[in-house]
Amino acid sequence: MCYDPGDVGVTVPHSRICPIGLLSFALALGCRSATSSVPDGGSNDASSEPLHGDIARPHGLSMLDERMTLGHQGLLIDLGGELAALRFRGDFGPSVEREGATWGKLLGTSFSLGFVWTEKEAQGTPPRANAPGIPSPVFVQARVRGLKDGRATIVLNGKVVGTWPILRDETRVVVAQGGYASIVRGMNELSVRMNGTAKEDGSLLLDWIHIGTEAIDEQYAAPTPRDAMVQASVGGRAKRALSLRTSSFARFVDWLAPGTRVRASVAMNGVGGAKVSLVRLVDGESPNVLYEETLNDADQKQWRDVDVVARTKEEAPTLGALEWQIRAAKKGVRVLIGDPRIEWGVQWVDQNHQPPRGTDVERIAIVVLSRMPTNVTQIPEVSSEVVALYDWLTSRGTYFSDLRSTSVREQGAFASILTGCSPLVHSVDRTYARLPKNIPTIADTARQAGISTALFSTLPTTSAAYGFSRGWDHVASMPVTAGGNPAEIFDSLMKWTDAHKGSRWLAVVHARAGHPPWHISEATLKTLGPTDMSGGMDPRKAGIAIAASKKNPKRISESDKPRMWAAYNVSLAEHGKKLREWVESLERADTLAKTAIFVTSDVGIQPPDLLPLTQADVLNEDLLRVPLFAIGAGAPAGTQSRASVTSSDVAVTTLEILGLTPPITAKGQDFTRVWSDAQSSTTTRRGFARVAADSGRLSLRAGAFVLLDSPSSDSKLCQLTIDPTCTVEARTAYPIAFEWLAMAALRERKQAIRDRAPSEDVFLDPTLVEQLHAWGVSTNSDRTAPK
């Protein structure tokens, strides 16, 4: 997970770590409900946070997949598998078919990869024959074909293992050993560095790499995943199976929800017996043997069924690995593990294959209040009017306290709300990125179904100049430089909905709300902030001041901050007042009963000790946490849901409620499907980590874990329960979590390569430059046309 969106095989520093192994597409979360007059929204303390993922398959998930980690007398890495490009980074070209095998092609001079070594394997290190008590050095063995003559230096965890001799046009198995490198429990880093080769011409083909500590088998036959997966018939029953010999293992990483089970069948091919085990591995826990059986000759004639609990209902959900281990098998014996699969303790819905359900809802409004925090406790000196707004929203519907935005930019998050795509796909992930023409929006889908559509925006970054006016029947805007109260955008909304009260409609509002500049009356301005305040902070120029403070922190004094937060409270409350007036107009028109309203935000706010509402430079969790209030469409009033949702879910939910098919590019989920199970902690969504992206950077959140990646630095894993500020590198302590999330990130990158829309730039004419300046976005004076 070490490259920019759209850049597979780009050159990266060889020190970057990327994972290998079988990783499922599954991930679990819980959700629960509670009634609260003022939503507390939870916190970054993941002890109370459910795990997150996607809707899973009705019958569980097969463990037979080329993404698994296989080992025999150590760890085996198949470089020619279909996911080889996701397993490590370096100058690798497309896979090459040769001599009946699929090879990975090293184009440059080096590559590196990370791998997980379990505690049990590390304990099995035998002593050196000539020095009892001293662990044997590791060996790194590979099947290679040279494209040039040379030597490859093998480095493990910063220490040299040895070298591989490479001969041009010769296929051979090479071994590096004899150094004093060691394997540690958890994450390890292996680097291969070619000597004396030209980067442009390519240097090496690799079939597989074998890492171990036991005696080397000169006739070693690598059990790659495609070789280990067979069709086996035992006792007249045919099954897809793994065929494993002694000292072998097959590891599968997944979220283990309460009630998770593993079902399989085991049998034996050969004479002499074998021992098979299923072990659960969880970061920070001792290995747990879930199943162990000694097979005998009778097991050549029939399958033994296996049904074991991988995570009890009393245990908390967690990321873990399930590992089949084969021990004490006689030579020539193969243990068959037939149709192994993970099944969960809940009935699942395959969201990706469900037809649109539709409801009796005829009208939907999505109201996005910019810079709205998840809960009122995040706002310094929160006003009673803002508390009343949150109370009112909660009393009218369901409050989702765990929505994670897809971007720290207002336009990026709003694009996800309209398209159901992450910024990796819709490409609105830069300051001057415009919504591409070929990404379908909810407006496009609704208009095709004869539904009237309207967009109301007071943000310059979601205006027509940024491409957001495309596809709507009606567009209304209020330029940030026009003066006047931006909350009056709801008056325009009220007029439009009143004119269409007999029609089906879709309305989307992107209101300025908490984002500066704030429109404050002169009378109100006199009451803001400390009475003894010496400075003069004009809320109408706050965006300019905040932008300038990045270069000159003295631009905003400490005494300015209270007044800015006070202005923030006033603006948010004013927008809330106008929102309530509009909802009351729907009630008077007797159209609210068949109207669904989603109130959410684009980006959150930073902690109060920082400058309020500063444009973000990092994918900060405080900025990514925003609220969602669902009114109508069957949402239980006065309830709170802990279901994990994203900005992209809003688009898919909107279309599903209207009975429309979301575009194929939309990858969000219909979050209203979890309302009926709001009391169940086992309600789960599976299949992805929640992704936020910006300017090539990536952040994936799964439960307590956050994986950060930047093209210019190493991947970083954070565990928010013990490190809410995400300052400590945790991948060594949580290698399984790191492996899963890093692999999930690579899949997101791979999907973006296939689906990402071509980036488009806005045209910075003088009018837009003036608006962006007032908004707090600095522009280059010479950049007046797209590049």
Summary of the structure (lengths in Angstrom):
residues: 787
radius of gyration: 28.8
end to end distance: 28.4
largest distance: 92.4
contacts: 2869
relative contact order: 0.16
helix: 23%
strand: 32%
